[in-house]
Each structure stands twice: as C-alpha cells, then as structure tokens.
C-alpha cells in the first residue's frame, strides 16, 4: 500500500493501489523465482549474448558484490555511459537492487555535456564502455573523488574473491529515488528528471496491462536505454509480465 504522505503533491493518488514489489530489485528477484530457466534477455551484436532469468540474476549478484567492494552504498549515484549492452543492464539492476541511483548518459554527447551531467547529478562513480576511453579520460582528470571505471566486458563486473563477500538485503522503498534521466536541454543545459521506484514500477505495470503482456511476450528494444522508453516500455514492462526482451 502506498503512503500518500510520502509522495509529491502532483503524484498523490485518489485511490489506494497495492504493489507486489517495493523496488525494481524485488521485481527481478520474484520473476527469477517464477521463470528461472526461461530466456530473459537477448542482446545481438558481434556475438549474441543470451541470458536466462537465473543467469542474469547471477551476474547482477556478482556485480552487487563488485559495487560494494569499491565502497558504493545506498543513495550513492552512479553514471552509466554505454550504448545498449548487457553491461548497462547488469549495472542498472545491480544498482537499483542495492539502493543506488542510476544516472544514464547518452554516450554520443560531447565531453562538456557529459561533464555537466556528472557534476549536476553529483554522481559518486562513472562506469563507461571502453570505446569511450579517450573521451572520458579527459573528463576524469578534473575529479579526484569520483570513481571512474572502464568496462570492456561483463568480466570486469566480477571479483576474483567474490565468494568472501556476502550480499545483505538492503531495504529500498517505493518512493526512494531510482533513476535521474536528463532532458535534451534544447533551451539550455539538460534538466535532471527524478524517478522513484514507484514511478518505474507503476509505469511498467500499467503498460504491461494495457498491452496485455504475458509470459510469452517478447519485446524488441530499439530505443536507447538511457531513455525512459527503452528502460520501461520494452524492458521493465515485459519483465513485470515475466516476458523477455531483445536489446538492439
């Protein structure tokens, strides 16, 4: 049940709605229990990466340990600078599960624009695809306290001694901040739009119901994952129904 007193005025509800999950991480965990060996993600590219629900959750859990190892904690913000990829998705779900705020950034932005979003969002860490190394290196030179992590593959998100670290349950509420998505900034600098776990889950639930998504649904994600549509309409909404997604 949602406590209206925790919501901004423009989001208050006239009727009570009960959600089965209090955060996006819980949604993923529940669907893994229901669909462990079913295909969750297909990511075509030079080679096609394909993950069952259980395989994907295993990678998310390993990445949570990695994020904890580099001293990231609940309410920290992490910027993700990737084109659509498994690495983005694993970091996305790992961060949301442990109560981090995700700041997705368009990798094709200019250095000045990326630097502005990192500063404006107060990101504690920046993860970026290795192909952007020269662009990001010039940005990282400005900061001592922000962690910059180049990611070449999924293997970079795991620890060699991960078995020594335990994943503790972190309470993350519906109204807590999940994602900050920046606008196009056509009349000035981009503005950060704050979305809670409630925003993400309510949109995913509504879309899955409106379009009659079910466990046999397979969505094609053709929009970038740094976009709201890519994250919700063709990823979280099919997930809510126990379906699957092809990430282009």
C-alpha positions in Angstrom: 0.0 0.0 0.0 1.3 3.4 -0.9 1.6 6.1 1.7 0.3 9.3 0.1 2.2 11.5 2.6 5.5 10.3 1.0 4.5 11.5 -2.5 5.0 14.9 -4.0 1.6 16.8 -4.4 1.5 16.1 -8.2 1.8 12.4 -7.7 -0.7 11.9 -4.9 -3.3 9.2 -5.6 -7.1 9.4 -5.2 -7.4 5.7 -4.5 -5.1 3.2 -2.8 -3.1 0.9 -5.1 -1.2 -2.1 -3.7 2.1 -3.1 -5.4 3.6 -6.6 -5.1 7.1 -5.1 -5.0 8.7 -2.3 -3.1 11.6 -1.8 -5.6 12.8 -2.9 -9.0 15.3 -5.4 -7.5 12.4 -7.2 -5.8 10.6 -7.4 -9.1 13.6 -9.0 -10.8 14.1 -11.5 -7.9 10.4 -12.6 -7.9 10.4 -13.1 -11.6 13.6 -15.2 -11.4 11.9 -17.5 -8.9 9.0 -17.9 -11.3 11.0 -18.2 -14.6 14.5 -19.3 -13.6 15.4 -21.2 -16.8 13.4 -19.0 -19.2 15.1 -16.6 -21.6 15.1 -13.1 -20.2 17.4 -11.1 -22.4 18.8 -11.5 -26.0 21.5 -9.0 -27.0 22.5 -9.3 -30.6 25.9 -7.9 -31.7 29.2 -9.3 -32.9 28.2 -12.2 -30.9 24.7 -12.8 -29.4 24.5 -12.7 -25.6 21.6 -14.6 -24.3 20.6 -14.9 -20.6 18.0 -16.9 -18.8 16.4 -15.2 -15.8 18.7 -17.1 -13.4 21.9 -16.5 -15.4 21.1 -12.7 -15.5 20.4 -12.6 -11.8 23.6 -14.4 -11.0 25.5 -11.7 -12.9 23.6 -9.0 -11.1 24.5 -10.5 -7.7 28.2 -10.7 -8.7 28.0 -7.0 -9.7 26.5 -6.0 -6.4 29.5 -7.5 -4.7 31.8 -5.6 -7.1 29.9 -2.3 -6.3 30.2 -2.9 -2.6 33.9 -3.7 -3.0 34.6 -0.3 -4.4 32.7 1.3 -1.5 29.5 2.3 -3.1 26.5 2.3 -0.8 22.8 3.0 -0.7 21.8 6.5 -2.0 25.1 6.9 -3.9 24.6 7.9 -7.6 26.3 6.1 -10.5 26.5 7.4 -14.0 26.3 4.8 -16.8 27.7 5.8 -20.2 27.0 2.9 -22.6 25.2 2.1 -25.8 22.7 -0.6 -25.4 24.5 -3.6 -23.9 24.4 -6.3 -21.3 26.9 -4.4 -19.2 24.5 -1.4 -18.9 21.6 -3.7 -17.9 23.6 -5.6 -15.3 24.9 -2.4 -13.7 21.3 -0.9 -13.9 19.7 -3.8 -12.0 22.6 -4.2 -9.6 22.5 -0.5 -8.7 18.7 -0.4 -8.2 18.8 -3.6 -6.1 21.2 -2.1 -3.6 19.5 1.3 -3.5 21.9 3.3 -5.7 20.5 6.0 -8.1 21.2 5.4 -11.8 22.2 8.3 -14.0 22.2 7.1 -17.6 24.1 9.3 -20.0 24.0 9.4 -23.8 27.5 8.2 -24.9 27.3 10.3 -28.0 27.2 13.6 -26.0 30.1 16.0 -26.2 32.6 16.0 -23.3 31.2 19.3 -22.0 27.7 17.8 -21.8 28.8 14.6 -20.1 30.8 16.6 -17.6 27.8 18.8 -16.8 25.6 15.8 -16.1 28.2 14.1 -13.9 28.6 17.3 -11.8 24.9 18.2 -11.8 23.8 14.8 -10.6 26.5 14.6 -8.0 27.5 11.2 -9.3 29.8 9.2 -7.0 31.0 6.9 -9.7 31.1 6.7 -13.5 31.0 3.5 -15.5 31.7 3.7 -19.2 32.3 1.4 -22.2 36.0 1.0 -23.1 35.4 2.6 -26.6 34.9 5.9 -24.9 38.2 5.8 -23.0 39.8 8.8 -24.7 36.7 11.0 -24.2 36.2 10.0 -20.6 39.9 10.3 -19.7 39.9 14.0 -20.4 36.8 14.4 -18.1 38.1 12.2 -15.3 41.2 14.4 -14.9 39.0 17.1 -13.3 38.0 14.9 -10.4 39.8 13.2 -7.5 36.8 11.9 -5.5 34.7 10.4 -8.3 35.4 6.8 -9.2 35.8 6.2 -13.0 35.6 2.6 -14.1 36.2 1.5 -17.7 34.2 -1.7 -18.6 35.3 -3.8 -21.5 33.1 -6.8 -20.8 30.9 -8.5 -18.3 34.0 -10.0 -16.7 35.0 -6.5 -15.4 32.0 -6.6 -13.1 33.0 -9.6 -11.1 35.6 -10.0 -8.3 38.1 -12.8 -8.1 37.4 -13.3 -4.4 33.7 -12.6 -4.6 32.8 -15.7 -2.5 34.2 -13.9 0.5 31.6 -11.2 0.3 28.0 -11.6 1.3 25.0 -9.8 -0.2 22.9 -8.4 2.6 19.3 -7.4 2.0 19.0 -3.6 1.6 15.7 -2.1 2.3 14.7 0.1 -0.7 11.2 1.7 -0.6 8.8 2.5 -3.4 9.2 6.3 -3.0 13.0 6.2 -3.0 15.0 7.7 -5.9 15.8 5.2 -8.6 16.9 7.0 -11.8 17.7 10.5 -12.9 17.1 10.9 -16.6 18.3 14.1 -18.2 16.3 16.0 -20.8 17.6 17.0 -24.2 18.3 20.5 -23.0 17.1 22.3 -26.1 16.7 25.6 -24.3 19.8 25.4 -22.1 21.5 22.8 -20.0 19.7 19.4 -19.6 17.4 19.1 -16.6 17.5 16.0 -14.4 14.2 14.3 -14.1 14.0 12.3 -10.8 12.1 9.0 -11.0 11.4 6.8 -8.0 11.0 3.0 -7.9 7.2 3.8 -7.7 7.4 5.7 -11.0 9.2 2.8 -12.7 7.0 0.1 -11.3 3.7 1.8 -11.8 4.6 2.6 -15.5 5.8 -0.9 -16.1 2.6 -2.4 -14.5 0.3 -0.1 -16.5 2.0 -0.7 -19.8 2.1 -4.5 -19.3 -1.6 -4.5 -18.6 -2.7 -2.1 -21.3 -0.8 -4.1 -24.0 -1.8 -7.4 -22.5 1.8 -8.5 -21.9 2.1 -12.1 -20.6 4.9 -14.6 -20.0 5.1 -15.3 -23.8 5.6 -11.6 -24.6 9.0 -10.8 -26.3 9.6 -7.1 -26.8 12.1 -5.5 -29.2 14.0 -2.6 -27.5 15.2 -0.4 -30.4 15.4 2.8 -28.4 18.5 3.7 -26.2 18.5 2.5 -22.6 19.5 6.0 -21.4 15.9 6.9 -22.5 12.8 6.4 -20.3 11.1 4.4 -23.1 13.9 2.0 -23.5 14.1 1.3 -19.8 10.4 0.9 -19.1 8.3 0.1 -22.2 10.4 -2.6 -23.6 12.4 -3.8 -20.6 10.6 -3.4 -17.2 7.1 -3.8 -18.6 7.8 -7.2 -20.2 9.7 -8.1 -17.0 6.6 -7.3 -15.0 4.7 -9.9 -17.0 7.5 -12.5 -16.9 8.3 -12.0 -20.6 11.6 -11.3 -22.4 13.4 -8.6 -24.3 15.7 -8.3 -27.3 18.0 -5.4 -26.8 19.2 -3.8 -30.1 
